[in-house]
Amino acid sequence: MQKSKLGVTVGLVGAAVYFTGLISFIPLMLLAVYILFMEENEWLRKSAVKAVTIVVIYNLICVVFGLGDNIFDIINDIFYTLHIDTTLDYPLYIDDIAIKAAGFIENLLLVVLGLKAMAQGSFKVKAIDNIIDKNM
């Protein structure tokens, strides 16, 4: 197996990228930046971008639902000011369900891709791979 500039296999560094995405965004970004600037292996570079893309998509989903909550809060404040006794919110806690489902999918993808990366493997996530192929 090909070695990285860190002295370990490329697959192990790829797995580290995915598993770091489970822990925190800042170490993930630092590791991804290192890989993109220092490593030459194309598979490893794509793995770093894929891990960052998965985490960013999850965070965008959280932001969208958070903006919806903010809009509902503004409308509810207007209702309160006008002495209208009603509140608006997502029905059936669909925002919480969607965020938790997205978090589960994010964690599942990062774990499975991290395990596959140890053998320099991967699997296609069509939407994410299309984004990566367009931008790399």
C-alpha positions as CSV (number, residue, x, y, z in Angstrom):
1,M,0.0,0.0,0.0
2,Q,1.1,3.5,-0.7
3,K,2.5,5.5,2.2
4,S,1.6,9.1,3.0
5,K,4.1,11.8,3.9
6,L,3.2,11.1,7.5
7,G,4.7,7.6,7.2
8,V,1.5,5.7,7.5
9,T,-0.6,4.2,4.8
10,V,-2.9,6.4,2.7
11,G,-5.8,4.2,3.8
12,L,-5.2,5.0,7.5
13,V,-5.0,8.7,6.8
14,G,-8.2,8.5,4.9
15,A,-9.9,6.6,7.7
16,A,-8.6,9.3,10.1
17,V,-10.3,12.0,8.1
18,Y,-13.7,10.3,8.2
19,F,-13.4,9.5,11.9
20,T,-12.2,13.0,12.7
21,G,-15.5,14.2,11.1
22,L,-17.3,12.3,13.8
23,I,-15.5,14.2,16.5
24,S,-15.2,17.9,15.5
25,F,-15.3,20.2,12.5
26,I,-12.1,22.1,13.2
27,P,-9.7,19.1,13.4
28,L,-11.5,17.7,10.3
29,M,-10.8,21.0,8.5
30,L,-7.1,21.0,9.6
31,L,-6.6,17.5,8.5
32,A,-8.3,18.1,5.2
33,V,-6.3,21.2,4.5
34,Y,-3.1,19.3,5.3
35,I,-4.1,16.5,2.9
36,L,-5.1,18.9,0.1
37,F,-1.8,20.9,0.4
38,M,0.7,18.2,1.2
39,E,-0.5,14.8,-0.1
40,E,-0.4,13.8,-3.7
41,N,-2.6,10.7,-3.7
42,E,-5.8,11.5,-5.6
43,W,-7.9,9.0,-3.6
44,L,-6.8,10.5,-0.3
45,R,-7.6,14.0,-1.6
46,K,-11.1,13.0,-2.7
47,S,-11.7,11.3,0.6
48,A,-10.8,14.4,2.5
49,V,-13.2,16.5,0.4
50,K,-15.9,13.9,0.7
51,A,-15.6,13.9,4.5
52,V,-15.8,17.7,4.6
53,T,-18.8,17.7,2.2
54,I,-20.7,15.2,4.3
55,V,-20.2,17.3,7.5
56,V,-21.0,20.6,5.6
57,I,-24.3,19.2,4.2
58,Y,-25.4,18.1,7.6
59,N,-24.6,21.5,9.0
60,L,-26.6,23.2,6.2
61,I,-29.6,21.0,7.0
62,C,-29.4,22.2,10.6
63,V,-29.1,25.8,9.5
64,V,-32.1,25.6,7.2
65,F,-34.3,24.2,10.0
66,G,-32.8,26.8,12.4
67,L,-33.8,29.6,10.0
68,G,-37.3,28.2,9.9
69,D,-37.5,28.3,13.7
70,N,-36.3,31.9,13.6
71,I,-39.0,32.8,11.1
72,F,-41.6,31.1,13.3
73,D,-40.3,33.1,16.3
74,I,-40.6,36.4,14.4
75,I,-44.2,35.6,13.4
76,N,-45.1,34.5,16.9
77,D,-43.6,37.7,18.3
78,I,-45.8,39.7,15.9
79,F,-48.8,37.7,17.0
80,Y,-47.9,38.3,20.6
81,T,-47.6,42.1,20.0
82,L,-51.0,42.1,18.3
83,H,-52.5,40.2,21.2
84,I,-53.3,37.2,19.0
85,D,-53.2,34.1,21.2
86,T,-51.7,31.6,18.8
87,T,-48.2,30.2,18.0
88,L,-46.8,28.7,14.9
89,D,-44.2,25.9,14.8
90,Y,-43.2,23.0,12.7
91,P,-45.9,20.3,12.9
92,L,-45.2,17.1,14.7
93,Y,-41.6,18.2,15.6
94,I,-40.6,17.5,12.0
95,D,-37.6,19.7,12.4
96,D,-36.2,17.6,15.3
97,I,-36.9,14.4,13.4
98,A,-35.2,15.7,10.3
99,I,-32.2,17.0,12.1
100,K,-31.8,13.7,14.1
101,A,-32.2,11.6,10.9
102,A,-29.7,13.7,9.1
103,G,-27.3,13.3,12.0
104,F,-27.8,9.6,12.0
105,I,-27.1,9.4,8.3
106,E,-24.0,11.7,8.6
107,N,-22.6,9.5,11.4
108,L,-23.4,6.3,9.5
109,L,-21.7,7.5,6.3
110,L,-18.6,8.7,8.2
111,V,-18.2,5.4,10.1
112,V,-18.8,3.2,7.0
113,L,-16.6,5.3,4.8
114,G,-13.9,5.4,7.5
115,L,-14.0,1.6,7.8
116,K,-13.8,1.2,4.0
117,A,-11.0,3.7,3.8
118,M,-8.7,1.5,5.9
119,A,-8.4,-0.7,2.8
120,Q,-8.4,2.3,0.5
121,G,-12.0,1.6,-0.5
122,S,-15.0,3.7,-0.8
123,F,-18.6,3.6,-2.1
124,K,-20.5,6.0,-4.3
125,V,-22.8,8.5,-2.7
126,K,-24.0,9.9,-6.0
127,A,-25.0,13.4,-4.9
128,I,-21.8,13.9,-3.0
129,D,-19.5,12.4,-5.6
130,N,-21.1,14.6,-8.3
131,I,-20.2,17.7,-6.2
132,I,-16.7,16.5,-5.7
133,D,-16.2,15.6,-9.4
134,K,-17.4,19.0,-10.4
135,N,-15.0,20.8,-8.1
136,M,-11.8,18.8,-8.2
